[in-house]
Amino acid sequence: MKPILYNHALVVGGSGMLSAASLHLANSGVITSVVGRDPSKIRKMQEHSFVFPGKIIPVISDYTDIPQFIIDVIMTQESYGPVTLAVVWMHDTARTAPHHLAKLLNKHNCKFVHVLGSSLGESENKRLELEKQFSEFEKIDYQQVILGHQIENGESRWLTDLEISDGVVEAIISEEKMITVGRPKPREERP
Ligand SMILES: NC(=O)c1ccc[n+]([C@@H]2O[C@H](COP(=O)([O-])OP(=O)(O)OC[C@H]3O[C@@H](n4cnc5c(N)ncnc54)[C@H](OP(=O)(O)O)[C@@H]3O)[C@@H](O)[C@H]2O)c1
């Protein structure tokens, strides 16, 4: 597997289904700022960050409060240096937050891995529209990870947290602009 050569990663929503991806980064020696509201979830992850202890940095922030969220990211950059890899899983409760974050990170070269739910995978127009919006940031290397579903023993099911994290780690080391995890289509096949 290719090594992960980033100094400072920011993983938004990194204490939920992406916790294994956050830990993979930290255990590869990358300073990993994990954004979430509940400090106890991130504390638990710190206990599993055993290869390079101290690499998981909690950023306790609610991304629906966009101005405060941006200040919180600025503060972690002031302490640990520019974010060179952002992995972003945000709910639609903060539709414009990814764009505000990219605008902030555009001051330095940064890979921006945007994790998107199944509904985005279905709508090529919406996906392309997002790509277009992010193309205004010349220092952002924008990549989309589309989550789908799995077929197992003839039954359809949603992806597990581990499958999602593994897919995201694969995307981080890939130069493809769009990666799908599982099967994004067709809608009728979804669980
Ligand atoms: N296509 C698929 O198969 C698919 C797609 C999506 C999800 N899923 C599954 O569905 C399950 C639940 O998904 P989920 O969306 O709840 O994801 P999750 O990743 O399990 O949880 C959300 C993450 O975002 C953080 N978060 C949520 N709201 C936040 C806010 N306002 N500000 C800051 N951080 C916030 C949470 O931490 P805090 O709560 O501490 O803030 C947590 O780290 C997952 O276990 C996943 O496996 C499957």
PDBQT file of the ligand as one rigid body, heavy atoms in Angstrom, charges set to zero:
ROOT
HETATM    1  N1  LIG A 201     -24.413   4.279   1.802  1.00  0.00    +0.000 N 
HETATM    2  C1  LIG A 201     -24.202   3.738   2.992  1.00  0.00    +0.000 C 
HETATM    3  O1  LIG A 201     -24.058   2.523   3.106  1.00  0.00    +0.000 OA
HETATM    4  C2  LIG A 201     -24.140   4.640   4.180  1.00  0.00    +0.000 A 
HETATM    5  C3  LIG A 201     -24.092   6.026   4.020  1.00  0.00    +0.000 A 
HETATM    6  C4  LIG A 201     -24.054   6.836   5.162  1.00  0.00    +0.000 A 
HETATM    7  C5  LIG A 201     -24.098   6.247   6.417  1.00  0.00    +0.000 A 
HETATM    8  N2  LIG A 201     -24.131   4.909   6.529  1.00  0.00    +0.000 N 
HETATM    9  C6  LIG A 201     -24.163   4.260   7.865  1.00  0.00    +0.000 C 
HETATM   10  O2  LIG A 201     -25.061   4.986   8.680  1.00  0.00    +0.000 OA
HETATM   11  C7  LIG A 201     -24.529   5.112   9.972  1.00  0.00    +0.000 C 
HETATM   12  C8  LIG A 201     -24.818   6.480  10.557  1.00  0.00    +0.000 C 
HETATM   13  O3  LIG A 201     -24.287   7.475   9.748  1.00  0.00    +0.000 OA
HETATM   14  P1  LIG A 201     -24.004   8.944  10.304  1.00  0.00    +0.000 P 
HETATM   15  O4  LIG A 201     -24.242   9.901   9.249  1.00  0.00    +0.000 OA
HETATM   16  O5  LIG A 201     -24.649   9.156  11.620  1.00  0.00    +0.000 OA
HETATM   17  O6  LIG A 201     -22.463   8.924  10.421  1.00  0.00    +0.000 OA
HETATM   18  P2  LIG A 201     -21.435   8.704  11.557  1.00  0.00    +0.000 P 
HETATM   19  O7  LIG A 201     -20.150   8.937  10.892  1.00  0.00    +0.000 OA
HETATM   20  O8  LIG A 201     -21.601   7.427  12.267  1.00  0.00    +0.000 OA
HETATM   21  O9  LIG A 201     -21.710   9.899  12.598  1.00  0.00    +0.000 OA
HETATM   22  C9  LIG A 201     -21.572  11.228  12.265  1.00  0.00    +0.000 C 
HETATM   23  C10 LIG A 201     -20.149  11.808  12.561  1.00  0.00    +0.000 C 
HETATM   24  O10 LIG A 201     -20.191  13.208  12.335  1.00  0.00    +0.000 OA
HETATM   25  C11 LIG A 201     -20.102  13.920  13.581  1.00  0.00    +0.000 C 
HETATM   26  N3  LIG A 201     -21.122  14.957  13.533  1.00  0.00    +0.000 N 
HETATM   27  C12 LIG A 201     -22.442  14.824  13.272  1.00  0.00    +0.000 A 
HETATM   28  N4  LIG A 201     -23.046  16.000  13.291  1.00  0.00    +0.000 NA
HETATM   29  C13 LIG A 201     -22.091  16.928  13.579  1.00  0.00    +0.000 A 
HETATM   30  C14 LIG A 201     -22.090  18.329  13.743  1.00  0.00    +0.000 A 
HETATM   31  N5  LIG A 201     -23.213  19.051  13.630  1.00  0.00    +0.000 N 
HETATM   32  N6  LIG A 201     -20.929  18.954  14.011  1.00  0.00    +0.000 NA
HETATM   33  C15 LIG A 201     -19.779  18.257  14.142  1.00  0.00    +0.000 A 
HETATM   34  N7  LIG A 201     -19.699  16.910  13.984  1.00  0.00    +0.000 NA
HETATM   35  C16 LIG A 201     -20.859  16.252  13.722  1.00  0.00    +0.000 A 
HETATM   36  C17 LIG A 201     -20.367  12.863  14.664  1.00  0.00    +0.000 C 
HETATM   37  O11 LIG A 201     -19.742  13.169  15.897  1.00  0.00    +0.000 OA
HETATM   38  P3  LIG A 201     -20.590  13.856  17.105  1.00  0.00    +0.000 P 
HETATM   39  O12 LIG A 201     -21.870  13.127  17.203  1.00  0.00    +0.000 OA
HETATM   40  O13 LIG A 201     -19.698  13.715  18.292  1.00  0.00    +0.000 OA
HETATM   41  O14 LIG A 201     -20.783  15.284  16.700  1.00  0.00    +0.000 OA
HETATM   42  C18 LIG A 201     -19.718  11.647  14.009  1.00  0.00    +0.000 C 
HETATM   43  O15 LIG A 201     -18.325  11.717  14.091  1.00  0.00    +0.000 OA
HETATM   44  C19 LIG A 201     -23.041   4.828   9.880  1.00  0.00    +0.000 C 
HETATM   45  O16 LIG A 201     -22.738   3.875  10.875  1.00  0.00    +0.000 OA
HETATM   46  C20 LIG A 201     -22.808   4.295   8.493  1.00  0.00    +0.000 C 
HETATM   47  O17 LIG A 201     -22.238   2.984   8.494  1.00  0.00    +0.000 OA
HETATM   48  C21 LIG A 201     -24.170   4.068   5.445  1.00  0.00    +0.000 A 
ENDROOT
TORSDOF 0
